[in-house]
Amino acid sequence: MATGFGARPDHPTPVVVIRPEQRSIEDAFLEREATLSPIARARISTRQEGFIRRRLVDEGDLIRRGDLIAELDDTDRLLRLAELRASLRSAEATRDEQERGWKRAEKLYKQKVISVGELEDQQAALNRARAEVGEARARVKLAEQALEELRIVAPMDSLVATRFTEQGEYLERGDPVVELKRVDTIIAVCTVSERHLKDVRQGAPAIVHVTAFPEQSFPGLVWKVIPQAQLESRSFPVWVLLPNPDYKLKLGMSARVSFVRSLEQALLVPKDAVLEDTDGSYVFVVSDGQVERRALELGPAVADTWNVRSGLSPEDLVVIMGNEDLETGEMVQIVELPPPGPPTLPSSLEAAHDEISGS
């Protein structure tokens, strides 16, 4: 029988024990492979037809919201806008003349010079003139909007992923110009099995490790859990949101996502208590003066302790010293460590010290 530290073969092995500590922690309980993808993408098309007069972006460019992507030729629309504005001015002049005529007719009606029918005719003519002004203004506004739509601008901060056109090319309405992908915030896309899906909650924290930056971790947030399983694997896509203000992270990079949950009553044991062999992690637990080997499922390390997911209870007495050579069923004696601080001198030495000092 193994004897542990400082024990005689005919005596129980002395051991030091501790009860698992219970406290709140953040537990990284699940890790999955992931790929970095854009949070949003958009295929930008033209709302007007015409020749591309200028193309200002190329594939791979990072652009800001409102930046000019391309311009269509505006010659015909400038001429059309000039005509419509001239028509508006003419309609406004006609309306002004009708307003003056209606005021004269109103005075004549009060003087009983004209009939009520003639006054009503004058009012109808004024109404028609006002309506024509409104229609002319609407045509001018539409022409101005069409002219503005010849300038194709970015709707968001983004990366130019694909360019579909060249300068001088003629576009019909709806033809694609570029495909944009938003990269100031990106998502790590992974899958989670049915078994673990209940523990992955929207809004929960996550930690992302990107293969290209092995020494760095990136804090993330579970953004979406897609409620449609992949039939082959019965796993569910999960999107983890990652800020990327400096564009350090690139689309398509490989990564690992560690999902984190809050545990209100986690069990923690010192690392010295945990032993390893080919069967996995284990500790020795004292019960009725004997030790029992207890297999553990461990979570991540928390400082100098291990988070024990299963295998222990808060009442267990776990061996933390003297556990190196123990075997299940071995008799042990629980001893206490001396308190921290300088050792206390034996009384005889203290007396000798006093005599020397007195002399």
N, C-alpha and C positions, 0 to 999 in steps of 0.2 A: 504493500500500500504506500502511495506517495505521502510524503510528510509535510510538504510546503516549507515555508521559511521558518527556521529556528525551532522545528518540532522534533521530538524524539519518537521513534517508531511505536512506542507503547502509549503515546499520548495523542489526543486529537490535534489536528493541524490548526494552528492559530491563523485566523483570517480577520480582515477588517471589512466591514459591510457598510452599505448605505442604502437608503430607500430612494427610488426614483423621484426626481423633482418634477412637480407639476406646475406648468406656467404657460402663458400664451406665447405662441411663436408664429412666424410665417413659414409654412412648409412647402417646399418645392417638390410636389408629389408625383409629377408626371412629366416626362420629356418626350418630345416628338420631333422628327425631321421636318424641315419647312423650306419654303422657297420665298424670296422677297418679291413682291408684286406691287403694282401701282394701286393706290386707294381709289383712283378714278381714271377713266380714260374717255376720250371724246374724239370722234371723227368730225372734223370741221369741214362743212360744205359751203358752197357759195349760194346766196339767196338771189343773186342776179346773174344774168348771162353777160358775156363779154370776153375780150382778150385780156390776158394777164399783162399789165404794164410793168409791174415790179414784183419780184419775189424776194423776200427779205430774210427767210430762214432756211436752214438746212437740217438734215437729220442729225440728231445728237445735240442740237442747240438747247440751252436752258433759257426759257423766256418767262417774262412776267405777265401777269394779267393786264390786258390793255395794250400789250406790244403789238405792233403791226406785223402781220404774217405775209400778206400780199395785197396788191391793189389791182383792180380791173380798170381798163381804160374808161374815162369819164367824159369824153368829148361829146357824144350824142346826148348824154343825160344833162350836161351843162346847157346845151342848146335848148333842150326840151324844158328845162327849168326856167330859162329866160323867157320862153314863150308863155309859160303858165303864169309867171309873175306879171307879164304884160297884160294878160287876160284878166288877172286879178285887179290890177290897177284900173282897167277899163270898167270892170263890173263895179268897183267902188265909186268911180265917177258917176256911173248911171244911177247907182243907189243914192248918192248925194243929191243928184238932180231931182230924183223922185221925192226925196224928203222935202226939198224946197217946194216942189209942186204941191205936195200934200198939205203943207202949212198954208200956202196961198188958198187952196181949195177950202180948207177949214175956215179961214177968215171969210171967204165969199159965202160959204154956207150959213155962217152966223149972221151975215148981212142979207140973207135970203136972196142972194144973187143966183146961186146954183141949187139944184135939187139934191136930195139925199142920195139918189142913185148915182149922180155924178161924183159926189164925195166918196161913195163906196168904191166906184171905179178907180178913183185916184189912190185909195187905200190898198186895193188889190194890186195895182201896179207897183206900189212901194214894197209890198210883201214879196212880189216876184223878184224885184231888184235885190232885196236883202237875201233871199234864198240863193240867188245866183252868186252873190259875194261869198256866202258860206260854202257853196260847192267849189268855187274857184280857190278858196283858201285850202279846202281839203285836198284838191288836186296838187296844189303847191307843196303841201306838207308831205304827201305821198312821194312826190318827185324828190324832195329833199331827203326823205328817208332812203329812197332807192339809191341816191347819190352817196349817202353815208355807207350803205351796205356794200358799195364797191370797195371799201376799205375793210379787209378781213382781219379781225383782231383776236388775240388770245383771250378766252373766257376765264383762264385760271393760270396760276404759276405752274409751269409744266415743262416736260421734256418733249422735244419734237421727235416722235418715234418713227414716223414714216411720212415722206413727202410724195404726193401723187401728181404734181404738176410741174411745168417748166415755164419760164418767162416766154411770153408770146403765144402761149396755148389758148385756144378758145374754150370757154367753159359754158355749159348749159346750167340752168338753175338746178341745184341739188348735187352737182358734181363734187366729189371730195377734193379737198385741197391738202390737208395734213391730218395725221392722227397724233393726238397729244396724250401724254400720260403724266398725271400728277405725281411728283416725287418728293415734295417738301414734307409730306407725310406718306408713309408706305405701310403695307401690311405683310406680315409673315403668315403664309398660308400653309396649314398643316391639317392633318386628320386625327380624330379621336375616336376610339372604339366605343361601342354601346356600353361596355362595362364601365368606362371612366366618364361617360358623358355627363352623368348627374353631378359630378364634382367640378365641371368646367362651366363657370357662370359668366354671363355677360357683365363686363365692368370689373372683373377680377384682375389682379395684377399678374404679370408674367415677366419672365426674364428671357431675353433672346441672345444667344451666342452665335455670332456670324463666323463662318469658316475663315473668311479673309482677314479677320481681326481676332486671332485666338486669345490675345491677352485682355480683351475688353468684353464687357457685357452691356446690353442695351435694355433699359426698362421699357416694358410694353404694357398694353391693356387689352384684355379680350373684348373685341369690338362686336363680332357677330359669330353666332353658332348657327350654321346653315341647317335648317330642319329637313334636309333631304340626304339620306345616306347613299354612299356609293355602293351599288349592288354587289360588286365583286368582293369587297372587303367588309361590308356592313359598318363602315366608319363614316363619320360626319366631318365635313370641312369646317375648320375654325379659322377665323381671321383675327390676328393679333396686331393691334395698331402700334406703329413706331414713329415717333417724331424723327425727322431727317432734315433739320434746317440747314445744315452745311453740305447736304447732298453726298455725304460720305458713303452711305449705303446705296448700292446699285441694284437695279432691277435684275432678277434672275440669280442673285447670290444665294448660295445654300446656307442654311442656318439650323439651329436646334432651339426649340421653344420649351422652356421649363414653366409649367403652370404652377401657380402659387395659391395656396389656400390658408386662411387663418384658422389656427387651432387654439381653442380657448383653454384646453386642458391637455397639452402635450406632455408626454413622459420623456424626461431627459436623464441619461446616465452618463457618468464620466467615461471618456474614451478608454481609460485604463481598465475598466471593468469588462470591456468587450474583447473577445478573442475570435480568431478566425481559423478555419481549416477548410478542407475540401468540401465539406457539407454546408459551409456558410458561416454566418456570424452567430455567436452564442455568448451567454454569461452563465455563471454559477449562482444559484439561489439557495439560501440556507433555510431549512425547515426542520424543526425538531432535532437540531444538532447535526444534521446531515446536509450534504450539498446535492443539488439536482442541476444537471445541465439543461439549460433552457434556450431553444433556438429563437432567434429574433428576426423580425423584418425591420430594417433600419431605414429611416429617412435621411435627409441631409444633416451634416454636422452643424451644430450651433455652438460657436466658440470651441471650448475644449470638451464638449459633450456630444452624444449622438441622440437624435430624435428617434425614439423607439415607437414604430407604428403598431407592432403587435408582438406578443410574447411575454409581456410583463404587466403587472398591476401596481398601483401606488403602494400597496402593502408589502410587496416583496422585499426581502433583504438580499441585496445584490453584493457579491464579493468584489471588492475593488483592489485589495492587496492580499497576496497569498494564493492567487487563483491560477498561477502558471502551470502547476503540476497536479491539480485536483482531478478527481474522477468521481463520477456520479455514485452516490451512496457513501462516500467517504465521510467519516466523523470529523467535525471541526469545532473549534472553540472561538467564539467571537471575542475579539480584544479591541480596545480603544486606543487610538493614537494619542500621544501626549499633546497638550495644547501647544500652539505655535508660540515661539519666543525663546529666550536664552534658557539653557538647562539650569535646573536647581542643584546646588552643591549638596552632597551628603552632609549630615550634621557634624560628623567628626572632622571633615575638611573645613567646615565653617568655623569650628572652634579653633583649629590650628591657625586659620587665617586671622582670627581675632587676636591670638597670642602673639603672632608675628607683628601685627599692626601695633599692639600695645607696647611691645618692646622697642 
